[in-house]
Amino acid sequence: MEQFPRGGTEYLTVIITGDASLDTLPVHMQVLPYGVRPTTDGWQPAEWDTDDDGNTIAKILIGPDSLFDFSLAPGTKVPWVKVTTSQETPVLEGTPFEVT
């Protein structure tokens, strides 16, 4: 399981695949404790990028000085990604990670 130190601020990424050009679509993320589902009002704007392997990724900052500061609440977290298209709004669960 990937680990993030609770004192650092860095990008959390989730690989997203799809049939369309994703980087033109609005993307939002939530990062929640394991077992907690996303809420309607918890979505925060995220960014599109490409990783070193050429995968399209959604990313958002986590840690102190971010909207998802887990410095006082370490443990297992799960990223959630919402992509808005003209016809669909999929919500995708990312891979759990550990804040140490």
C-alpha positions as a Markdown table, in Angstrom:
| # | Residue | x | y | z |
|---|---|---|---|---|
| 1 | Met | 0.0 | 0.0 | 0.0 |
| 2 | Glu | 1.4 | 3.4 | -0.9 |
| 3 | Gln | 2.3 | 5.6 | 2.0 |
| 4 | Phe | 2.2 | 9.4 | 2.5 |
| 5 | Pro | 3.9 | 11.0 | 5.5 |
| 6 | Arg | 1.3 | 13.2 | 7.3 |
| 7 | Gly | 3.7 | 16.2 | 7.5 |
| 8 | Gly | 4.2 | 16.5 | 3.7 |
| 9 | Thr | 2.0 | 18.1 | 1.0 |
| 10 | Glu | 2.1 | 16.3 | -2.3 |
| 11 | Tyr | -0.1 | 15.3 | -5.2 |
| 12 | Leu | -2.2 | 12.2 | -4.9 |
| 13 | Thr | -2.9 | 10.7 | -8.3 |
| 14 | Val | -5.5 | 8.2 | -9.7 |
| 15 | Ile | -5.1 | 6.7 | -13.2 |
| 16 | Ile | -8.3 | 7.2 | -15.2 |
| 17 | Thr | -9.1 | 5.5 | -18.5 |
| 18 | Gly | -11.9 | 6.3 | -20.9 |
| 19 | Asp | -13.1 | 6.4 | -24.5 |
| 20 | Ala | -13.0 | 10.2 | -24.8 |
| 21 | Ser | -10.3 | 12.8 | -24.4 |
| 22 | Leu | -10.5 | 13.2 | -20.7 |
| 23 | Asp | -8.4 | 16.3 | -20.2 |
| 24 | Thr | -11.2 | 18.6 | -21.5 |
| 25 | Leu | -13.7 | 17.3 | -19.0 |
| 26 | Pro | -14.3 | 18.7 | -15.5 |
| 27 | Val | -12.7 | 16.5 | -12.8 |
| 28 | His | -13.3 | 16.6 | -9.0 |
| 29 | Met | -11.9 | 14.5 | -6.2 |
| 30 | Gln | -12.6 | 13.7 | -2.5 |
| 31 | Val | -10.2 | 11.9 | -0.3 |
| 32 | Leu | -11.9 | 10.1 | 2.6 |
| 33 | Pro | -11.2 | 7.7 | 5.4 |
| 34 | Tyr | -11.5 | 4.0 | 4.3 |
| 35 | Gly | -15.1 | 2.9 | 4.4 |
| 36 | Val | -16.6 | 6.4 | 4.0 |
| 37 | Arg | -18.5 | 7.2 | 0.8 |
| 38 | Pro | -18.3 | 10.6 | -1.0 |
| 39 | Thr | -20.9 | 13.3 | -0.2 |
| 40 | Thr | -22.6 | 15.7 | -2.6 |
| 41 | Asp | -20.9 | 18.7 | -1.2 |
| 42 | Gly | -17.4 | 17.3 | -0.6 |
| 43 | Trp | -16.1 | 17.5 | -4.1 |
| 44 | Gln | -13.1 | 19.7 | -4.8 |
| 45 | Pro | -11.7 | 20.7 | -8.2 |
| 46 | Ala | -8.8 | 18.4 | -9.3 |
| 47 | Glu | -6.4 | 18.5 | -12.2 |
| 48 | Trp | -5.6 | 16.3 | -15.2 |
| 49 | Asp | -2.1 | 15.3 | -16.0 |
| 50 | Thr | -0.1 | 12.4 | -17.5 |
| 51 | Asp | 2.2 | 10.1 | -15.5 |
| 52 | Asp | 5.6 | 8.9 | -16.5 |
| 53 | Asp | 4.0 | 5.8 | -18.2 |
| 54 | Gly | 1.7 | 8.0 | -20.4 |
| 55 | Asn | -1.4 | 7.3 | -18.3 |
| 56 | Thr | -4.0 | 10.0 | -17.9 |
| 57 | Ile | -4.3 | 10.8 | -14.2 |
| 58 | Ala | -6.5 | 12.9 | -12.0 |
| 59 | Lys | -4.6 | 14.6 | -9.2 |
| 60 | Ile | -5.1 | 16.7 | -6.1 |
| 61 | Leu | -2.9 | 18.0 | -3.3 |
| 62 | Ile | -3.1 | 16.3 | 0.1 |
| 63 | Gly | -1.4 | 17.2 | 3.3 |
| 64 | Pro | -1.0 | 20.4 | 5.4 |
| 65 | Asp | -1.9 | 23.6 | 3.5 |
| 66 | Ser | -4.3 | 21.6 | 1.2 |
| 67 | Leu | -8.0 | 20.9 | 1.3 |
| 68 | Phe | -7.3 | 17.4 | 2.4 |
| 69 | Asp | -5.1 | 17.7 | 5.5 |
| 70 | Phe | -4.7 | 14.4 | 7.4 |
| 71 | Ser | -1.8 | 15.5 | 9.6 |
| 72 | Leu | -4.0 | 15.0 | 12.7 |
| 73 | Ala | -5.8 | 12.0 | 11.4 |
| 74 | Pro | -3.4 | 9.4 | 10.0 |
| 75 | Gly | -4.8 | 6.1 | 8.7 |
| 76 | Thr | -6.1 | 4.4 | 5.6 |
| 77 | Lys | -7.7 | 6.8 | 3.1 |
| 78 | Val | -9.4 | 6.4 | -0.3 |
| 79 | Pro | -9.4 | 8.8 | -3.2 |
| 80 | Trp | -12.7 | 9.2 | -5.2 |
| 81 | Val | -12.8 | 10.8 | -8.6 |
| 82 | Lys | -15.8 | 12.3 | -10.4 |
| 83 | Val | -15.7 | 13.1 | -14.1 |
| 84 | Thr | -18.5 | 15.1 | -15.6 |
| 85 | Thr | -19.4 | 14.5 | -19.3 |
| 86 | Ser | -22.4 | 15.7 | -21.3 |
| 87 | Gln | -24.2 | 12.4 | -20.6 |
| 88 | Glu | -22.6 | 10.7 | -17.6 |
| 89 | Thr | -21.1 | 11.6 | -14.3 |
| 90 | Pro | -19.1 | 8.5 | -13.2 |
| 91 | Val | -17.7 | 8.3 | -9.6 |
| 92 | Leu | -14.6 | 6.2 | -9.5 |
| 93 | Glu | -13.0 | 4.7 | -6.4 |
| 94 | Gly | -9.2 | 4.9 | -6.3 |
| 95 | Thr | -6.7 | 2.6 | -4.6 |
| 96 | Pro | -6.5 | 3.0 | -0.8 |
| 97 | Phe | -3.3 | 4.5 | 0.6 |
| 98 | Glu | -1.9 | 5.0 | 4.1 |
| 99 | Val | -1.2 | 8.4 | 5.8 |
| 100 | Thr | 1.6 | 7.7 | 8.3 |
